[in-house]
Amino acid sequence: MVAVDQVGSTKVEQNQMELDRYPAMKRILEAYRYPAMKRIRGIESKPSDRVGSTQIGQNETEKCLWIEEARRFQEEVRVRVLEEYREIKSNPSDDFDCRMLERNPYEWQFGIRGASGTEFEGGIYHGRIQFPKEYPSKPPSFRLLTENGRFKTHNKIRIRRLNDWQPSWRVRDALDALIDEMPTYPDGELGSVEYNKEERRDLAIKSRAAAPKYGTSERQKLIDEIHEYLLSKSPPVPVPQLPQLIPSQASNGTGGSYVVNGGYVVSGNTFHATNSNGVGILDSMNAFSDEDHKLLPAWLRRFRWGKQN
């Protein structure tokens, strides 16, 4: 009887070790699915002399049930991810695009456009989406690959929409929230950076030049396709072109003047703006805003703003 007990105990321990190979599955099912599975564990035998075959059979049954339910749960996650991807591709947005890795449906490449009317306007920002095994009970993680002035690259993004995630929300909702969140300034968020608007605008312009280089050739192909698509949906960068200087007869006695295309006049070291009739349209320094000033080429920023003489 003792020998049987010892053999039975050893076999039970071996089965328990095998069961412990699936900790993630157990956590998923216990936390998010099938509460009845918890009760299954209650069928374990009470301490007795009869450990052998009864205990072994119960552990084998429990292990098989865990594996079966975990596989069923993972299949539901896969179906949900594929469903969301098909929905995005069948109803495309001008503001973002996603591409799924062929060998891994749980990881996508994505790109977003900067929101219009902000310093991110015209920018194209690439990143990665990774889906957890607990999706949609837990949110997907987002990481940006393009330097942007709001979030650190390659770091997990933490925004309110993701922190307050609900299973009914979808990737489309998260991408829209990310676009809206970018122009804000971080409030102690991990993984955030705090650049000024001019720096962010410079990065937005730079982001259009080329997609970031990242990962395998398969991944890079997806990134390039996203970049080409979003570039086709993006308006020109809202900054003035380099002005062309045309000599002018007018002078204010400070070294001659030049007419700059668009109605600007540089006279000596004083900057003027005129309309098509040559009438001054800037009556004071306050008429030319700081934001307008930032849009000018660096060589023009040193001039004083004055009324056309």
ChimeraX attribute file (.defattr): number of C-alpha atoms within 10 A of each C-alpha:
attribute: neighborCount
match mode: 1-to-1
recipient: residues
	/A:1	7
	/A:2	8
	/A:3	8
	/A:4	14
	/A:5	16
	/A:6	13
	/A:7	13
	/A:8	19
	/A:9	17
	/A:10	14
	/A:11	18
	/A:12	22
	/A:13	13
	/A:14	13
	/A:15	17
	/A:16	15
	/A:17	11
	/A:18	13
	/A:19	18
	/A:20	13
	/A:21	10
	/A:22	14
	/A:23	9
	/A:24	13
	/A:25	19
	/A:26	20
	/A:27	13
	/A:28	18
	/A:29	19
	/A:30	15
	/A:31	12
	/A:32	14
	/A:33	15
	/A:34	13
	/A:35	11
	/A:36	10
	/A:37	16
	/A:38	12
	/A:39	9
	/A:40	14
	/A:41	13
	/A:42	9
	/A:43	11
	/A:44	14
	/A:45	14
	/A:46	10
	/A:47	7
	/A:48	7
	/A:49	10
	/A:50	14
	/A:51	19
	/A:52	17
	/A:53	16
	/A:54	13
	/A:55	20
	/A:56	22
	/A:57	14
	/A:58	17
	/A:59	23
	/A:60	16
	/A:61	12
	/A:62	18
	/A:63	19
	/A:64	13
	/A:65	14
	/A:66	20
	/A:67	15
	/A:68	11
	/A:69	17
	/A:70	20
	/A:71	13
	/A:72	12
	/A:73	21
	/A:74	16
	/A:75	12
	/A:76	14
	/A:77	20
	/A:78	16
	/A:79	13
	/A:80	14
	/A:81	21
	/A:82	15
	/A:83	11
	/A:84	14
	/A:85	19
	/A:86	11
	/A:87	12
	/A:88	17
	/A:89	12
	/A:90	9
	/A:91	8
	/A:92	12
	/A:93	14
	/A:94	13
	/A:95	17
	/A:96	24
	/A:97	23
	/A:98	26
	/A:99	22
	/A:100	19
	/A:101	14
	/A:102	11
	/A:103	8
	/A:104	9
	/A:105	16
	/A:106	19
	/A:107	19
	/A:108	20
	/A:109	23
	/A:110	24
	/A:111	26
	/A:112	24
	/A:113	24
	/A:114	24
	/A:115	18
	/A:116	13
	/A:117	10
	/A:118	14
	/A:119	22
	/A:120	28
	/A:121	21
	/A:122	26
	/A:123	28
	/A:124	29
	/A:125	27
	/A:126	26
	/A:127	20
	/A:128	21
	/A:129	20
	/A:130	17
	/A:131	20
	/A:132	15
	/A:133	17
	/A:134	20
	/A:135	21
	/A:136	21
	/A:137	17
	/A:138	17
	/A:139	22
	/A:140	21
	/A:141	17
	/A:142	23
	/A:143	21
	/A:144	22
	/A:145	22
	/A:146	23
	/A:147	18
	/A:148	26
	/A:149	24
	/A:150	20
	/A:151	25
	/A:152	19
	/A:153	19
	/A:154	15
	/A:155	15
	/A:156	17
	/A:157	19
	/A:158	17
	/A:159	17
	/A:160	12
	/A:161	17
	/A:162	19
	/A:163	11
	/A:164	9
	/A:165	16
	/A:166	13
	/A:167	10
	/A:168	8
	/A:169	14
	/A:170	16
	/A:171	18
	/A:172	17
	/A:173	12
	/A:174	20
	/A:175	20
	/A:176	15
	/A:177	15
	/A:178	20
	/A:179	17
	/A:180	12
	/A:181	16
	/A:182	19
	/A:183	19
	/A:184	10
	/A:185	16
	/A:186	16
	/A:187	8
	/A:188	8
	/A:189	13
	/A:190	14
	/A:191	16
	/A:192	20
	/A:193	16
	/A:194	15
	/A:195	14
	/A:196	12
	/A:197	16
	/A:198	15
	/A:199	13
	/A:200	22
	/A:201	25
	/A:202	15
	/A:203	20
	/A:204	25
	/A:205	19
	/A:206	16
	/A:207	21
	/A:208	19
	/A:209	12
	/A:210	12
	/A:211	20
	/A:212	17
	/A:213	14
	/A:214	12
	/A:215	10
	/A:216	8
	/A:217	10
	/A:218	11
	/A:219	17
	/A:220	16
	/A:221	15
	/A:222	18
	/A:223	25
	/A:224	15
	/A:225	16
	/A:226	24
	/A:227	27
	/A:228	15
	/A:229	14
	/A:230	23
	/A:231	19
	/A:232	10
	/A:233	15
	/A:234	18
	/A:235	12
	/A:236	10
	/A:237	15
	/A:238	14
	/A:239	13
	/A:240	11
	/A:241	11
	/A:242	11
	/A:243	14
	/A:244	10
	/A:245	14
	/A:246	13
	/A:247	12
	/A:248	14
	/A:249	9
	/A:250	13
	/A:251	14
	/A:252	13
	/A:253	9
	/A:254	10
	/A:255	9
	/A:256	15
	/A:257	22
	/A:258	19
	/A:259	21
	/A:260	19
	/A:261	13
	/A:262	13
	/A:263	16
	/A:264	20
	/A:265	27
	/A:266	25
	/A:267	24
	/A:268	16
	/A:269	15
	/A:270	17
	/A:271	22
	/A:272	23
	/A:273	22
	/A:274	17
	/A:275	12
	/A:276	8
	/A:277	7
	/A:278	13
	/A:279	13
	/A:280	18
	/A:281	17
	/A:282	18
	/A:283	14
	/A:284	11
	/A:285	12
	/A:286	9
	/A:287	12
	/A:288	15
	/A:289	9
	/A:290	10
	/A:291	10
	/A:292	11
	/A:293	14
	/A:294	15
	/A:295	16
	/A:296	15
	/A:297	14
	/A:298	9
	/A:299	7
	/A:300	16
	/A:301	13
	/A:302	12
	/A:303	14
	/A:304	14
	/A:305	21
	/A:306	21
	/A:307	17
	/A:308	20
	/A:309	12
